[in-house]
Amino acid sequence: MVELERIKQAFDYLKSNKLIRNQQDFVERINSDRSTVSQILNGKKEANILFVHKMKQSFEMLSEDWLIEGSGEMIIQKYISTFTTSEIDNNELLTLKKEIKDMEIQLNNQEKTILVMEKYIKTLERENERLEKGMEGAVGVRAV
């Protein structure tokens, strides 16, 4: 039997460490349905082994033994140091997101510039054709 409190504790851990944003995010990550997850978290339905296995597959830092039996620690030891630096990783992530946004703006501006230049090139090509035709006519008039 999987104890509800351990499931809730794991859910709260994932949320507080920003590994999930909300219940819907959790549902999507473990590939379950909203109703089942809601019933389990509200104590209306018991979590089965399959549910725990889905949690473990999606969040490998969680101990399946702890979730099922309560033995050991919730987080597997090799993952503990990884998640104590999550604030640094979040700051890095925010910086990278800003850089990506800036690059997208720059790319958008460059695309606009390219479109303007392509129009200008077409205008120059038409003007060049007009001048070449004019020169052909002028050459033809002189030859007469």
N, C-alpha and C positions, 0 to 999 in steps of 0.2 A: 504494500500500500504506500502511495506517495502522499506525504503530508502536505496539506494546503499551505501551511506557513512557509515551508521551504520553497515552494513554487513562487509565492508572493515575494519572499526575500530575494530570490534570484531575479525576478522581474524588477523589483526596486533597485537592485544593484545595477542591472543593465541600464535602467533609465537614469539613475544618478550619475553613472559614468559615461552617459551620452552614447551608449552603444545602440540604444533605441530611443526614438523621440517620444513615442506614446504607444498605447495598446494596439492601434492599427498597424504601426510599424512592426511591432512584435509579431502580430498575426501574419503579416507578409513574410517576415524573415523566417519564421518556423513553418511556413506553408500550411497554415491551418485556417480555420474559418473564424470569423469574428464572434459568432454566437458561442462556439465551444470555448474559446479563450475567455470570453466574458463570464460564462457560467463557471468555469474552473476558478478564475480569480475571485469570483464572488462566493465561492463555496457551494454552489448549487450542483456542481458536477465534480466527480473525482477525476483527477489527472491519472491517466493510465501510463503504462510503460512506453507505449508508442509516442505519446505526447512528450514525455521526458526525453526520449531518444531524439525527437525532432529538435528539442531545445539544445541538446548536446551537439547535434550535427550543425546547428546554426551558430552556436556560441561555444566553441570548443574549449574555452577557458573554464566552463562550468563542469564540476565533477558529477558524473552520473551516479556514482555511489552516494554522494552526499544528497543529491536530489531524491533518490529512491529510498535510501536507508538512513540517511542522516549521519553517515560515518565519514570521518575525515573533514576536510575543509570544503567550503563552497567553491572556491577558486583553486584550480590546480596550481601547485607551487611554481612551475616554470612560467606561468603567465603573470604572477604577482608583480614582478618588477616592470613588466611591460605596461601594466595599467596604472602604476604609480606615476608614470611620466605622461599620462594622457593629457594633462594640462598643456605641457610643452607641445605635444602633438597637435592639440586643438589650436594653439596659437599659430603654429606652423601652417596648419590647414587653412586658417583664416587668411594668413598672408598669401598663401598660394591661390586661394579663391579670389582675392583682390587682384593679384597679378593677372590671373586668367581674365577677369572682367576687364581690366585695363587693356589687355591684348585684344580682346574681342572688340572693344571700342576702336582701338587703333586699326584693326583689320577692317572694320566697317568703314572707317574713314578712308582707308586705302582703296577699298572697293569702289567707293563713291568717286575718288580721284581717278581711278582707272576708267570708269564709265565716262566721265567728263573728257578725259584724254582721248578715248576711243571716238567720241563724237567730234572732237576737234580734228583728229586724224582724218575722219571721213570728210569733214568740211575741207581740209587741205587737199585731199585727193580729188574732190570735185573741182576745187579751184584750179588744181594742177591740170586736170583734164580740159577745163574750159580754156586755160591759157595755151595748152598744146594745140587745141583746135583753132584757136585764134592765130597762133603762129603758123600753122599749116595754111590757113587762109591767107595770111600775110605773105607767106613764101609763094603761094600760088599766084597772088596778084602781082608780085614783082617779076615773076617769070614771064608774064604776059607782055 
